[in-house]
Amino acid sequence: MRNTRQAIHLAAIFVFSTHLASCGGGGSGSNTNTPLSVTAFSLQPTSTKTFRFDWSDVADASYYRLLEDPDGVSGFTQVGSDIPPGTERYDHVVPLFNRVNARYVLQSCNASGCTDSSTVHVSTNLSESVGYIKAGNTGSFDHFGTAIALSGDGNTLAVGALLEDSSSSGIDGAQTDNSMPSSGAVYVFSRGTNSWSQQGYIKASNPDSDDVFGVSIAIDADGNTLVVGAYGESSSDTGINGNQADNSAGYAGAAYVFKRTNGIWSQEAYLKASNTDTDDHFGASVDLSDDGNTLAVGAYGEASAATGVDGDATDNTAPYSGAVYVFSRGGGIWTQDAYIKSSNSEADDFFGISVSLSGNGQTLAVGATGERSATTGIDGDQSDNSIGHAGAVYVFLKNTATWSQQAYVKASNTDADDYFGISIALDHFGDTLAVGAYGEDSAAAGIGGSETDNNAPNSGAAYIFARNGSSWSQQAYIKASNTDAGDYFGISVSLSGDGNTLVTGAYFEESSATGIEADQTDNSLNSAGAVYLFSRAVDIWNQLSYVKASNTDAQDYFGYSVSISDAGDVVAVGAYGEDGGSNGIGGQQADNSTDSSGAAYLF
């Protein structure tokens, strides 16, 4: 590991309306009266997601209380615990996407009561405080940000750059070599008290041209286990830790498991399918349980005509029907537990193009964007093949050590070329499922609009399904607040651990706005991209925020990848087309000298 880390210094300057004034309530300095109001109470963000409050100490204050009204209408509640006397600074970490209209008051208190300061308001769209992250070896067309994953605790971020060109292998090798086109790389960043730094530059143990290592990534809850997919890897070997040097099966694919111990990363396993074959694209999608001990790997090109769990894997009569493989870890040793096919497996279904494991590792969802049934809802007719690329999602449940299919899930408005299942996400217990359908055509906006209107081709939609006992039902049909043709809303989805916060990307959205809750109506920047956050309360969904990059530009594809922490308080967004030429953390955002180098953003 390198001896130096690049610390994040994120520009975070924005204007607040303070209007400080003296407050009543005594002021004699005696503890028999309420204390004076603090003076010079101010708010200054010092790094991503941190609001720093400064004030002048009051002599007769026994303690202070910071009060927050997060949205300007909910009312004030105390932040954290009482602040001891003599303190003149307090750092408050906030989710930027939910603090655009926040208000703050500092109370100075003693035994006789508390005196309020004047109110401090957030008065901008916070674009200057967004975290801006680049690779340590930024290069043209590396597509940094194609895949992105936050640990459940929100303290570790992994970013894939599938077209990165270095020939180095393993951890923290030479980053400046560009002799192996599209071998791919993954970058790991970790959060300290008030800053982020790059912790690891990770390559495959057997890098090769066009392996696209980093096309998919997953990380566990504490950030100590990382899985990377490389669907272009060409070894014909099977199973765990086999021969990596063989290149006789083009695009067979592989997955790599890395483990962090005391801040040091090392490769733990090299995984192949049990029935490796050319063009299987094993590793196109990956996901981990929260404890990092259960792993699902999708291979959308796998060709067996088998159905269900652990069928005949040697039959190759259904090209691109797709398969998913489940692995488990015990004592640091990985084994394959299941070979999973859909219940209506057919050629070109692309089963496994997306996968999601519940946090507890007991529920698996698999997307199949090529599935062609015209049925709608749950467990309908699977034998119909009348609508090309309608898409479907399959839910599997683990009972003891055995996996079985629990549900066959379709949209409530199934239509051709909707690509339902292009993205999927499960919550911790597997009781909430989010599904993206970026080709859906309705012109509706918001929640629960008209599903039958097809006047906005490829505007995209997201669907929420809920499980009650063993029964699934659709809970919400979700559209962007500024629906437009060709936005591809639903290309990416991610759920918080409790399933109550959803983040969805629309990587072709065209607004030139920056930051949070800015102008949605402008369509002047082709494929700039946007992200939308939604929240659930008592089974009712509402849009929470409309989020843009801090340096919005055409063809940045912001929102192609998204990830949210389990608590729903950290959001990471990838923009693989961003053109900045800086390296590392918090660099110059106005520099567009490096085409499609890519970037990641933290909110």
Buried (B, 14 or more C-beta within 10 A) or exposed (E): EEEEBBBBBBBBEBEBEBEBEEBEBBBEEEBEBBBBBBBEBEBEBBBBBBBBBBBEEBEBBBBBBBBBBBBEEEEBEEBEEEBEBEEBEBEBBBBBBBBBBBBBBBBBBBEBEBBBBBBBBBBBBBBBBBBBBBBBBBBBBBBBBBBBBBBBBBBBBBBBBBBBBBBBBBBBBEBEEBEBBBBBBBBBBBBEEBBBBBBBBBBBBBBBBBBBBBBBBBBBBBBBBBBBBBBBBBBBBBBBBBEBEBBEBEBBBBBBBBBBEEEEBEBBBBBBBBBBBBBBBBBBBBBBBBBBBBBBBBBBBBBBBBBBBBBEBEEBEBBBBBBBBBBBBEEEEBEBBBBBBBBBBBBBBBBBBBBBBBBBBBBBBBBBBBBBBBBBBBBBEBEBBEBEBBBBBBBBBBEEEEBEBBBBBBBEBBBBBBBBBBBBBBBBBBBBBBBBBBBBBBBBBBBEBEBEEEEBBBBBBBBBBBBEEEEBEBBBBBBBBBBBBBBBBBBBBBBBBBBBBBBBBBBBBBBBBBBBBBEBEBBEBEBBBBBBBBBBEEEEBEBBBBBBBBBBBBBBBBBBBBBBBBBBBBBBBBBBBBBBBBBBBBBBBEEBEBBBBBBBBBB
